[in-house]
Amino acid sequence: MTNLIRTLNPLAMLMILMIVTILVSAIIMTFMVKKKYEKISEDLHNSSEDERNIYEYAVLNSIIEDYKTAATRNPNEVNTQAIIEKNFNRVHRGLSLGERFVRQAVSLMIILGLLGTFYGLTLSIADLVALLGGSGSSEMLNSMDSIVQGLINSVSGMSVAFITSLFGIASSIILTIIIVFVNIEDSKEAIMVEIEEYLDNKVALDFARQQALDPAAPRSNLEIGMGQVMEGFTNSLNEKLSVLLETSAEQLIAATKESQTSAEAIQSSMESFNHSIETFSENTRDFSEFNHNLRTNIERMDVAFADLVQDLKENGKDLSKNQEAVESLSRAIDKLSERL
């Protein structure tokens, strides 16, 4: 690796030096910004117990002053997040610049590595073209060793050209790993959340208590703020009650309509059921009458059949007597015939 670096041209060495410088600067900047945010957070926790609310870092004092000013003008509409971001960008502009530098350092190192590679390839290809262009001369044809040596130098120059890309990629990987473990964006977000919570939960209450107890405080602004708060609360309550009443009325009307529809359906079902019962009763009554008439007719038929059987029996007896009379007459005729 050392021999390859020594074979690089001055511009490639400059590219590698720039990549290493950016890597070291980004690492140092990452830890410096991280440490700065930790100190601001520590100052916030240590000085929050002091009733004077005086902090070592000017950004905290500036944030609290701007918050109190905004609360005095309009306590109902204080944009805490905007106040915090404005003061951080104004007071600690270097921290924001350092964060941007760390974020762009990864891409910058890769781009510088590729730039060195393309530059080295361009020089190697130019040497190769010059070598091949001059190979037609008689001197070059008589000296094959010079041609081979020129090709070897061109190919070795191409291999050396990729060293800058390797440095750029390796440096970007190292910096990415450091950024993952030392995340300054999370530290900034954490300190902003702590400041916002401190302003809303402590400074706002202390400021309201001070405004209420201080006779020289501008009562008009406080009264206006309280009036706006009460007015906003009343309007919001009225709107919510109106929406609730309208929604309840609509739901009640819909439920009444559904109940009426259900009652009509039940009434229709009951009428159909009563009609079915009446029809069934009429059919049962008709069936009872039919059964009674059928039984009467059967009894009458039974009596008629009994009379018919009796008549048949009597007629049978009469026929038997008539047959006996006929037989007696036949015998008498036979005897008379014999006598004649």
Secondary structure, 3 states (H helix, E strand, C coil): CHHHHHCCCHHHHHHHHHHHHHHHHHHHHHHHHHHHHHHHHHHHHHHCCCCCCCCCCHHHHHHHHHHHHHHHHCCCCCCHHHHHHHHHHHHCHHHHHHHHHHHHHHHHHHHHHHHHHHHHHHHHHHHHHHHHHCCCCHHHHHCHHHHHHHHHHHHHHHHHHCHHHHHHHHHHHHHHHHHHHCCHHHHHHHHHHHHHHHHHHHHHHHHHHHHHHCCCCCHHHHHHHHHHHHHHHHHHHHHHHHHHHHHHHHHHHHHHHHHHHHHHHHHHHHHHHHHHHHHHHHHHHHHHHHHHHHHHHHHHHHHHHHHHHHHHHHHHHHHHHHHHHHHHHHHHHHHHHHHC
